[in-house]
Amino acid sequence: MTASSHSDSVVVLFGATAGAYGAKLGSDERELILLVWQVVDLHSKKVGTLHKCLVKADNLELSDQCREVTGLTPEGLSKAEPLDRVLQQFSQLVSSDLKALGRNSYTFCTDGQLLIRQVLHPEASKKNLLLSDCFYSFYDLRKEFHSCYPNSAPLKDQTIQSMAEYTGFTIDETEEDFGVWQVKAMVAIIFNMLSDTCVADHTFTEPETVKYKYETGPCSKSEAVDSETVIRARGLPWQSSDQDIARFFKGLNIAKGGVALCLNAQGRRNGEALVRFVNSEQRDLALERHKHHMGSRYIEVYKATGEEFLKIAGGTSNEVAQFLSKENQVIIRMRGLPFTATPEDVLGFLGPECPVTGGKEGLLFVKYPDGRPTGDAFVLFACEEYAQNALKKHKEILGKRYIELFRSTAAEVQQVLNRYMSTPLIPTLPAPIIPVIPPPYTIAAGSVRDCVRLRGLPYTAGIDDILEFMGDATADIKPHGVHMVLNQQGRPSGDAFIQMKSSDRAFLVAQKCHKKMMKDRYVEVFQCSGEEMNFVLMGGTLNRSGLSPPPCKLPCLSPPAYTAFQTAAAAMIPTEAAIYQSQGLLPPSRSQQASAAAAAAVAAAAASPAVTYYPAQAAQLYMNYTAYYPSPPVSPTTVGYITAPPAAVAAAASATHAPILPQPGALVRMQGLPYNAGMKEILSFFQGYQYAPDDYSGLVQLNDQARSVLQAPKEWVCL
């Protein structure tokens, strides 16, 4: 017996889980515990035997709502059969009833879509059960009823009770078991729809469908994507593929090529994905799977926009479109290829056991805009077996390098190509908008213990939380005296430093607030000096063993006074110079260097100012708070600092008669750095090329497009 989308018989199906009921069925990830069904012959209006079957769940704990509504107990369920055997019994009993009615095909009819899409398919997927074809098409009785009776209640408000009342069918829930009266009422509603003389005879001809598998495919940036169909999934295992994500959303229809894995700044997956569904109804069902599990991890599901999806998955390259035009292919990403590798080398590396689709046409090398190879490539395979054979070659040697192989997606191909093709040959700094800071402020230095250190802050704590934590002592905080310490990812580290007006005030705050609670954590408060605070803000460590200087404080590698983050009191940016466009990282011309050197010499005769740096990310962070709190919350070892451009410097000098700030010198771009290389290693690498300690200006951490850049007032050898 088979299921059909155009049959004369339907199987009215009803079920319940061990958790939520009604509109929230399946949203809590609880297992199926009850199935009730009955075969209905739509032509002769005859019915088969009504069957009720309990299902033994792996977790027999029942919610209070489930106990109250169904009347079932864990003891009764412990004697039932597991889901795989219940499905076998279901198939046998349905075949027997169809044979008795003289029919051989059927389609499910359910109360809404939740039982099929949100319960049966997800649970079968998690338990590795193969559902028969009949579970991939069904009639939604609510939609069929609303189509037959347009003047009835809105679709979202339809229930079995409301539909029965509309047709005049009375339900006595006390006389029948749970599940039995629902099926009987659904059968009565179907018969009423078929024989109602007030409306045209209703026919069941357009069932809902569930996609058998996820279809891959390209997406163009010019394609229109409805924002009501896109979600963002967060917390995915880094090795998860588009097929794994499609399996997580099993039962829901994902659009073709609708899974886009997000990459971080280094081109690696960051545990997020954007998923596009065929319509908003499917998207809304997907949102109900918020914090459902993929293996041992729970996945967060949020709304997203079509613009976000196109930014990740959309592409404009004809070469990529042609590469992805071969549909239903398995894509493998190769990383770490020698720059001299040819298509023949890659095909030879993969070998005859994993033939590439179309030979050389199934290879796509990722290149920079100038044609230089990046060491990445994508490969197409016709089937899963060939792809598995290729993945077994992970970290095998090609030439003198080991090659990494990963599963990939069409969206990742677009994303990687977009990233590299948009990379400028010479990276440029972002264009910052620098706020005009009303009063000048400086980061304290010296041995006076007029600062306090807060350790163990909640990661969600902000400036307002710190001020509330300090209580009345906030009146003794210096202007711009709150400094948040960020980690290497630019996130709060749990530490903060506060500059007080005097050492006595700092001592009192440390005594009063030490181990005081902030939210659900106690915070340690210690008195410290400005010098100790500076060491930590510059990347050093402060612990019971004492001070460990930051890498840029190492002997012979930086001047004795680290002045890159001190601001001269007179060096203020006027309003007209506060907003500017950043320049490319190109060495200045000889004439520019000469004029800059002359201007610097004149300025140096009057005073020897500190180098003034303005944090590129200060604008947004600073403007969120009041004039006195805080200083822009930055950690100088992780946030890129950029010098003010010559035009802004000249304007500032002429307006305030402040000393002219030194210009950046020639710049060096370093490629091929180890991913774990830090500032200390880079400085050590350049030790032999330095002129004098006083000439060193600093190491600047840049954006995603450049790993690191050195600045110095003289020319450097370009590597």
Secondary structure, DSSP 8 states (H G I E B T S, - for coil): -EE-SS-SEEEEEEEEESS--GGGTTTT---EEEEEEEEEETTTTEE---EEEEB--SS----HHHHHHH---HHHHTTSB-HHHHHHHHHHHHHHHHHHHT--EEEEEESSSHIIIIIIHHHHHHTT----GGGGEEEEHHHHHHHH-TTSS-GGG--HHHHHHHHT----TTTS-TTHHHHHHHHHHHHHHHH-TTS--------EE--SS-----EETTS---GGGEEEEES--TT--HHHHHHHTTTS-EEEEEEEEEE-TTSSEEEEEEEEESSHHHHHHHHTTTTEEETTEEEEEEE--HHHHHHHHEE--HHHHHHTTS-S-EEEEEES--TT--HHHHHHHH-TTS--TTGGGGEEEEE-TTS-EEEEEEEEESSHHHHHHHHTTTTEEETTEEEEEEEE-HHHHHHHHHHHHT--SS-B----B----SS------SS---EEEEES--TT--HHHHHHHHGGGGGGEEEEEEEEEE-TTSSEEEEEEEEESSHHHHHHHHHHHTTEEETTEEEEEEEE-HHHHHHHHTT-EEETTEEE--GGGSTTTS-SS--TT---TT----GGGSB----BS----HHHHHHHHHHHHHHHHH------EEETTHHHHHHTS-SSS-S----TTTS-EEE--HHHHHHHHHHH----------EEE--S--TT--HHHHHHHTGGG---GGG--EEE---TT-S-EEE-SS-----
